[in-house]
């Protein structure tokens, strides 16, 4: 790993964090520094995973497939990511020729020429959801500096109310915050080349926090970092929810969630996110009296199950991801979604078959332990799958689970 004399990582910088936590502000601060350039979000790891890493990296005609992939990358509004970076297909082809096929080569085909065009030596990439890809980032860039920003989940939930994307309820926002923190916090505790900042500390004492950030990166603290608006225009789109990024650092709204969230929603978030709140030093966490398990545990299911999850929280019950840590047949499991929407496919066919067999064993243990899973059979926003793995998983569900409506599911878990 290349390091400065102080031991700071000297590779590229990745900014990660849950959405609505201040990642754009942090990226703008770094982009304002004379040594660092941060372009718009790439979402590379999610996009390449969906497209197929093997398809890209094992292409015998490399870099043709990689150029095609990068050219096809689109933002949610349909705008080309390549255009965001001011690059053409020929530009990225020139960057990739002679490179060994790798995730680093793909990313750097965007970020290196972007930084070079601005006369800056170090590139920065900011994609909030890369928070759950940090292990993959570290594998691809051993010398990278990874900076995570966290924010009070009650403020995050309130912030989602003002944007046209993301969860539509405080409970949905709370579960997404909880899940992102749960799958990443151990990694940050063990990785010496990562840094965590709290949004509240950054906006209330920017001089101290930016000095800490600059020291971690091995860069001098530059006055421009205190005026991130100068570096924000290349990051923020035209949405009004980005307007505050262009303004000076402002601490006036760090407690606005107290007025924007109802007391009931504040309590729900404090219950659902209690573990993470305590980890990050936020006061007001509430203890759950009961835990159950939910699958699938994804935005589509969490959105559709919002009323069920809110009712459970009102009675001190928190749902955990069964995909990650449901014990063998112990604890009430709720399966949410109609046939074809239960997400039995998880990667390629062989990987999906193995995952399905593991679930068959776990569900068998549940029945042996006298615990019958609940199945809320209703459509969700997820597009239904009709392949053999999905059909086999749906058959397994019909055989072992008790079909219920949401109200009966809630009554059952509260009785348990």
C-alpha positions, 0 to 999 in steps of 0.5 A, spaced: 500 500 500 502 506 498 502 511 504 504 518 506 509 519 511 504 519 516 501 512 514 495 515 510 492 511 504 494 514 498 490 511 493 483 513 490 478 516 495 471 512 496 465 516 499 460 511 501 454 512 506 446 511 506 442 515 502 440 522 505 446 522 510 451 527 507 455 523 501 454 529 496 456 534 501 462 530 503 464 529 496 463 536 494 468 538 500 473 533 497 472 536 490 473 543 492 480 541 494 485 542 489 488 535 489 482 531 488 476 531 483 470 527 484 465 526 478 458 524 479 455 517 482 457 511 477 453 506 481 459 501 478 458 495 482 451 494 482 450 496 475 456 491 473 453 486 478 446 486 474 450 486 467 455 480 469 462 481 471 464 475 467 461 477 461 465 484 462 471 481 464 472 475 461 470 477 454 475 475 449 474 481 445 476 485 451 475 491 451 469 491 447 464 488 452 467 493 457 466 499 452 459 497 451 457 496 458 460 503 460 456 506 454 450 503 456 450 505 463 444 510 465 442 514 471 435 513 474 433 519 469 436 515 463 442 520 462 448 517 460 453 516 466 459 517 460 456 524 458 456 525 466 463 524 465 464 528 459 467 522 455 466 518 449 466 511 447 473 512 444 475 515 450 474 509 455 476 505 449 483 508 450 483 508 457 482 500 457 487 498 452 493 495 455 489 494 462 488 487 465 480 486 465 478 488 472 473 492 476 479 497 477 480 498 470 472 499 469 472 505 474 478 508 472 476 508 465 471 514 468 475 517 474 482 517 471 481 522 465 476 526 469 481 528 474 486 529 469 482 533 465 481 538 471 489 538 473 488 534 479 492 528 481 487 524 485 480 521 484 474 520 488 468 516 487 461 517 491 456 512 490 452 512 497 450 504 496 457 502 495 456 502 502 455 495 502 460 493 497 466 496 501 469 489 501 469 488 494 472 496 493 478 494 498 479 488 494 480 492 487 484 498 490 488 495 496 491 502 497 484 506 497 481 511 502 474 509 504 470 514 507 463 513 510 459 518 513 453 516 518 447 520 520 441 520 525 436 515 522 431 519 524 434 525 520 435 520 514 427 518 515 425 525 515 429 527 509 426 522 504 420 525 505 422 531 501 425 527 495 422 523 489 425 517 490 427 512 496 422 509 501 415 513 502 415 511 510 419 513 516 419 505 517 421 503 510 427 508 511 429 506 518 429 498 515 433 500 510 438 504 514 438 498 519 440 493 514 445 498 510 449 499 517 448 492 519 452 489 513 457 494 513 459 496 521 464 490 522 468 491 516 469 499 518 471 497 525 476 492 522 479 496 516 485 501 518 484 505 511 477 507 512 474 513 516 467 514 519 464 521 520 458 523 523 454 528 519 452 532 525 459 533 527 461 535 520 456 541 520 457 543 527 464 543 527 467 543 520 474 545 521 475 540 526 472 534 522 475 536 515 482 537 519 481 530 521 479 528 514 485 531 511 490 528 515 487 521 514 487 522 507 494 525 507 492 531 504 493 539 507 487 542 509 485 547 504 480 553 505 476 551 499 474 545 503 470 549 507 466 552 501 464 546 498 459 549 493 464 551 489 465 544 488 458 541 488 456 543 481 459 537 478 456 533 483 449 535 484 443 534 479 438 539 477 433 536 483 431 541 488 433 536 494 440 538 492 440 545 493 443 545 500 449 542 497 451 548 493 450 553 499 455 553 505 456 548 510 450 549 515 448 546 521 441 549 522 437 543 520 440 537 524 435 537 529 429 539 524 427 531 524 424 533 531 418 537 528 418 533 521 417 526 524 411 525 528 412 522 535 410 515 533 415 515 527 420 518 531 419 512 536 418 507 531 425 509 527 429 509 534 426 502 535 428 499 529 435 502 528 437 502 536 443 498 535 446 502 530 444 508 533 448 506 539 454 504 535 454 511 532 453 515 539 445 517 537 441 518 543 434 515 544 434 508 542 429 504 544 429 496 546 425 491 542 421 486 546 421 481 540 424 479 534 422 476 528 424 474 521 422 477 514 424 474 507 425 477 502 428 483 505 429 488 500 426 495 498 420 492 494 418 488 500 419 493 505 415 498 502 409 493 501 409 491 508 410 498 511 403 498 515 405 491 517 412 493 519 409 499 523 404 495 527 409 490 529 414 496 531 408 499 535 408 493 539 416 493 540 417 488 535 423 488 530 423 484 523 430 482 521 433 479 515 432 472 514 436 472 508 442 473 512 441 470 519 435 467 521 437 461 526 435 454 524 428 453 524 427 458 530 423 464 531 417 466 527 419 467 519 414 471 515 415 470 507 412 476 503 410 476 496 406 472 491 408 466 487 414 469 483 416 474 487 419 471 493 426 472 490 429 465 490 434 466 485 440 469 487 446 469 482 447 464 477 443 457 477 448 453 481 448 459 486 441 459 486 440 452 487 445 451 493 441 457 496 434 454 495 437 447 498 439 451 504 432 454 505 429 447 504 433 445 510 432 451 514 424 450 513 425 443 514 428 444 521 422 450 522 417 444 521 421 439 526 421 445 531 414 446 531 414 453 527 410 454 521 413 460 517 407 465 515 406 466 508 403 473 506 401 472 499 400 478 495 404 482 489 409 487 491 413 492 486 418 486 484 417 483 477 415 476 478 420 471 476 418 464 472 424 460 472 425 453 475 428 456 481 423 461 482 417 455 481 421 450 486 421 455 491 414 457 490 412 450 491 417 449 497 413 455 500 406 452 499 408 446 502 411 448 508 408 455 510 401 457 512 398 462 508 395 469 511 393 476 510 397 481 513 393 482 519 393 475 521 401 475 520 401 481 525 396 478 530 400 471 530 407 474 531 404 479 537 402 472 540 408 469 539 
